[in-house]
Amino acid sequence: MQTNVIETGKWERDLEIEVPAERMSKEMSSALRTYQKRLEVPGFRKGKVPLNLIEQRYGPAIRSGVIEDLLPKLLQEATQTAGINPAGTPRITKLEHEPGSALNFTASLDIWPEVELDSYEGLDISRVVHEITDDEMDEQLAELRNRQATERSVERALEKGDVLIADLQRLDDNGEPVEGDRYEERYFHVGNAEAPSPEFEEALVGINAGEERTIDFTYRDDLPNEELAGKEEHFLVTAREVRERSLPELDDEFAKDVGEQFENLDQLKDHVREQMTQRWDFMARQQMRGELMDGLLEKHEIEFPEGLIANYLESIRRERESQAQGQGQQAGQDHDHDHDHDHDHDHDHDHDHDHDHDHDHDHESEDRLAKFSDEERQSGERRLKSYLLMEALRSKITVEVSDEEFDTYLEGRAGEMGLSAEDLKRSPRVGDLRRDLEEDKIFEQLESTANITEKKV
């Protein structure tokens, strides 16, 4: 196979590839024999249809399939031979093949830019320093008390802070029940600031068990589910039970109820303070790393093809849409439970004709980028540049991760995810997690040479 590399831009390449006729004939013969084994034609036993008859009747379709199946392998061979690291999937822009002849095609592709590191030591950054206040401690302890609250049924009207168990029937704009939109025994902690619609919960106040009430309300504008955000709704609410919530006393018994590892309230407070300190330390590290990357970005001018940023932004958008769908389903449930609780490779080729359907890749990339806001594009470019800088740092800064270190790291991450370390070690993400730990060590080395100013907040 012959491969000719043409530089069409700083980070764009065309590969002109010729696959010998002999190889194409072998591939075609192999496909014909495979087809022969399963083909049934009247007058012939299965598997005994003559190859020349198969080629006569089905040759173009089989040849099309052979080329379609062969292209990914050929592209991989060509990029490896040329020493090229594609950024995304190559685009077939020209393809010619006649029976018995060589296959000729052209693939256009973007390549990953190479970053030449300038100085990366002695960067100026700040470290956030925060002392946990008594008010912050009180807030966290109040949240713990809220989680440990007990409930008892009461025979009185609902007040803020109470719990309501109720049935809901969605109504249309004319006040008629919407079929299939009835929800029974839903749980509402009335007065929760995080409720999908404070207006709805406000309208529940004063209701008694056994009472029906029609409520018109609007969802909060800032709900993650865009279909619900700001939407007007109508529900018939039938109250089943009003419950009064009681908060536990803040004492040693409360501490023991929170966790068996706590013998008294002081131990619980120490634990809460330690957790809050760890969260602030984590935020401080994240800020320092952000400032380190900002400093590196200022020192290095990084360019990359528009096709690369377009691919990246499209992948981010697909991921967000997928997450939004999941959140939408959850928000729909949460409105009923939270109102219960308180949220390219695309190529069209005609194998018998020369064609060039991707002749203007630059305009294509511009059109794809036009779908994104300036803010999205700037954010995407920054993340891509940060990735390229980190890859360059990997080649300059040597870090080692021992098996013991990685096991300890996995245990910590597994705890965050609610998994066991063994499950995480067997997951497809284990390679990414090792890279994360390596990045942590690279940042630690950058921090060790940085000029750090403490900033109290």
N, C-alpha and C positions, 0 to 999 in steps of 0.2 A: 504494500500500500504506500502510495506517495502522498506526502503532505507538504503543502506550500503555505507558509505563514505570511500574511500581508498586514502591515500595521496601518490601520485606518484611523487611528486616533491615539492619544496618549495611553489610554487604557482600553482600547477597542482593537480587536483583531478579526480578520477573516481567515478561515482555513479553507484552502482549496484542496480537496481530497479526491484521489483517484484509486479506486479498488480494481485490481486486475480482473480481466474477463475470466481467467481460470478460477479465481476464488468465487466469483459470482455464479459460474457454471456449477461448481461444487455445491454451493448453497442451494441453488435451484434444484439440482438433482436430489439432494437430501430432502428438500421440502416435497418434491414429487413422490418420493418413496414413502414418506410419512403419510401423505394424502392417499396414496394407493392402498395402504393397509386398512383404511376405514371407509373407502369409497365403495358404494354399491351402484352398479350400472346393469340394467337389464341385459341378459345375454352373457354376463361374466360372473364368475364366482367372486365373492368378497375377497379383496386383496389380490385379485388376478387381472384387474383392468390394465391393459397395456399403457406404459408410461407415455408413449407418443400420443395416444388418444386423450389421456388426462391433460397433457400439455396443450393439445389442440383445443380442447373444450374449456379448460380452466386456467390456462397458462397466465394470462394477464392478471387475474385475481391472485393467483399463487405468487407471482413475481412481485406484485404490490405488497403482499403480506411479508414476503422474504425481506424486502427492502425496509419495510416498516419495523420489523423485528431487529434488523441488523444495524440500523442507524445508531441507536444508543451505544452499542458496543464499538462501532467504528469511530464515533466521536470520542469515546474514552481512550481508545488506542491512539487517535490522532493528537489529543491534548497531552497525553503522557509522552508521546514521541517528541512533540514540540516543546515540552517542558513548560506548559501553560497551565495555570490554575484558574479555571473559569469561575466567574462570579455569577452564578445563575446558570440556567439551561441555555445552551447554544441554540440559535435560530437558523433553520434551514432556509437559505435564500435562493438557492438554485440547485436543480437536480436533473440529471440527464441519464437515461439508461435505455438501451435497446437490447432485445434478446441476443445473447451470445457476445455482447460487447462489455467493455469496462463500465463501472458505475462512476460517474463524476458528479460531485456535489460541492456546494460552498456553504459553510456555516459561519455565521457572524456571532461573536460573543464578546462580552465584557470580561476583563480580567481583574483580579484583586490588585489594587494599588500597593506599591511597596513604599513604606515610610522609612526614611533615613533619620534616625534619632539624632537630635542635637543634644544639648545638655539637659539632663533630667534630674540633676541634684541641686540642692540649695534653693528649692522653691519656697516662696513666702506663703504661709497658710495660717489659719487661726484655729484654735481648739475651744469649743464651747465648754464652759464649766458651770455646772448648776448644783446648787445645794437644795436638797429636798426640804420644803417648808412644812410647817404644821398644818396649814390649810390643805396642802396636797395630800398629806397623810390622812386627814379627816375625810377628804373626798373618797379616797380609796377604801377606807374602812366602812364608809357609808354605803358604797357599792357592794361590799361583801355582806353587810347586814341586809341589804335589799335582796340579795340572792338567797339568803337564809330565812327569808320571811315565811311565816306560816299564814294559812288562810282558814277562815271559818265562815259558815253560812250565816247570814243575818236577815232579819225580816224588816227591812227599811229601804228607803230610796237610795239609789246609787250615789256615792260621793266620789270626788276626785281622790285617787289613790286606791280605790276599791277595785275588785275584779268582777267582771260581768261574764256569765256564761249565757250565750244567746244563739238563737237561730237567725239566719239572714236569708232574705229573698231579694235578689236583684230585680229592680223595676225598670221598665223602659220610660221614655220621656212622657208617656201618657199615663204613667202610674200603673201599668199592667205588668204582671209577673213575667219575667224572662224565663222561658222553659230551659231546664237544665242548669240554672244558676241559683240553686238553693244550697245553703251550707248550714249544717246543724252542729250544735254544741261548740260554738267557737268561743275562744278565750280572749278577753280584752283586759289588759291592765290599764285602766283609764287614767289619763293624765301623764302618760309617758311622752316625753319630749321628742322621742324618735319615732312616734307613730306615723304611719303613712299619711294620715289626715287628722291633725289636731281638731279640725272643725267637726269631723265625725265624732270624735271622742267627747268633745264639749257638748254635743247634742245628746249624748247618752246620759249625762248627769241628771239625776232626778227620777230615772226610770225605776219601776218596781218589778219584782218577779211576777210573771204572768201578764205583764203589760206589753202592748204592741205600740211601736212608734215608727212612722215613716220619716226617714232622714235624707235630706238632699245635702250633698257636700262636694268638696273639690279636693283632689289629692294635692300634696305638696308639689311645687314646681321642680324641686331638686331630687325627685326620686330617680334612681338609676334606670328604672324601666321607663323609657321615653313614651311608650304607649299609655302608661298610667299617669305620668307626670302632668299635673295641671288639668286632668280630666274631671269632668263633672259626673257624679254618680247619684243613683237613687236606690235606697234599700229600705225594705220593711224589716224592722228588727223586733224579734219576739224574745223578751227577757225570760230566761229560765231560772237563774239564780244570781243573787248578789252576795259577794264574799268580802269580808273585811280582812285586810292584811295587817299582820302584827310583826313589827321588827324586833329581833332578839336584843337583849341587853348586851352591851359591849363589855364582856367580862371573860374570865378564864374558861367558863363552860362554852361560851361562844367560840373561842379559839379552838377548843377541842372538836367542836362540831364542824368547823371549817376544814380541819385536817388532823388526822391522828398523830401526825409528827409534831403537833404543837401541844405543849403541856400547859401553857398559860398564855395570857394576852400579850405579854412582853415579847415572847418568841414569835407570835404572829406579826406583831408590829415590826420586829427586826426583819422578818421575811419580806413583808410588804415594802419596807424601805430599801432592802437589797434589790428587789425586783425593779423598783422605780429607778434606782441608781443604774442598774444594768441597762434599762431602756434609754436613759440619758446618755450613758457611755456609748451605746450603739448609735444613737443619733449624732453624737459628736464625731464618731469615727466616719460615719457616712458623709458628714459635712466636710471633714478634712479630705476625704478621698475625692469628693466633688471638687474641692478647691485645687487639689493636686492635678486632677484631670484638666481643670480650667487653665491652670498654669502651663501644662504641657500643650494644650490646644493653642494657646497664645504664641508659643515658641515654634510651632510647626504648622506650615501651610500644607494642607492635605487636599488633594483633588481626586475626584473619582467620577466615573461616567454617570450620566443622568439615568441610564438604564438600571444601574445598580441601586440608586436611591429610590427609583420607581418600584423596583422589585421589593425592596425592604419595606417601603411604606404600604404597599399593597398587602404584604404578609402581616404587618401590624394591624391593618384595618380588618383583615379576615379574622385575626385572633380576637380582636375586640368585638366584632359582630357575633362571633361564637360565644364569647363570654356574656355579651348582652342578652343573647337568646336564653342562656342558662339563668341569668339574673331575672330575665323577664318571667320565666316560668316560676322562679322562686318568689318573685315579687307578687305574682298572681296568687301563689299559695300563701304568701306572707300577708297579703291583703286579707285573705280569708283565714290566715292562721296568726298573722301579725296583727292584722286587724284581729288577728288572733293574738299576737303577742305584742308586740310592741315593736332587711331587706334583703411549565408553560411551553409546558412545552406544547405549543399548538403549531402544527404546521400542516398546511393543506398542500399535498403535492400530487401532481399528475406525473407519474413516473415516466411517461413517454414524451414529455414536453419540457423544454427549457422554460423556466419561469423565475420570477423575482418578486414575490409578494411582500418582501420585507426590505425593499430597496431604500426606504427612508427611515432608518431606525431612529435617527435624531428627532425627527418630527413625531414619531410614535412615542418616544420617551417624553417629549414635551407635552403631548396630549395626555399621557398617563399622569404626569405630574400636575397637570392643570386641575385634576380632581381633588387635590389636597390644598389646604390652606397654607399660608406662609408660615404660620406657627407650627403646623404639622411637619412641613418640610424642614424647617430649621431644627426642630427637635430630632427628626429622623437623621439629618445630616450630622448632628452632634453625636448621636449614639453610634453611628457608623464610624465617624472619625475616632471616637473613643475606643471602639473595638480594634481598629487598625493600629492605634497607638499601643494598646495593650499587647497585641501580637508582636509589635516591634520590641516592646519591653521584654517580652518573653525570650527573645533572641539575645538580649543584652544582659539581663539579670538572671543569674542561675539560682534556682530555688529547688530544694529537695523536700519531698513529702514522704516521711517514713510510713510504713504500714500501721504502726502504733498511733501516729498522729492522725492518720486518715480514719482509723477506727473510732478514735475519740471524737473527731469532727462529725462522723456519720451519726454517732449516738446523739450528739446535740441537735443535728438537723432532723433526725428521725423523731426526736421528742417534739420539735416544733410542728412537725407534720402529722403527729399522731400515729406514727408507724414504728415498727421495730427496726433496729439497726440492720438486722439480717435481711428483712424485707427490702430495705433501701439498697443494701449492697447487691441484691439480685435484680434491682430495677434497671431499666434502660438508661436512667439518669445518672448512674454511678460515675460515668466518665465526666459528665458536666460538673458533678460535685467535686471531683478531684481538681478540675480546672479552677473551680471557685476557690478552693483552698490555696491553690498555687497563686491565684490573683491576690488573695489576702496577704500572702507572704511577700509578693512583689510590692504591694502598697506599704507594708511594714518597712521594707527597705527604703522606699521613697520617703516615708515619714521620718526615718532615722537620720536622713541628711537634710530635712527641710528646716527652715527657720519658722518656728511655731510661736505665735502670740496667743496667750490665753484671753478668752473673752467671756466674762461672767454674764449669765442671763438669769 
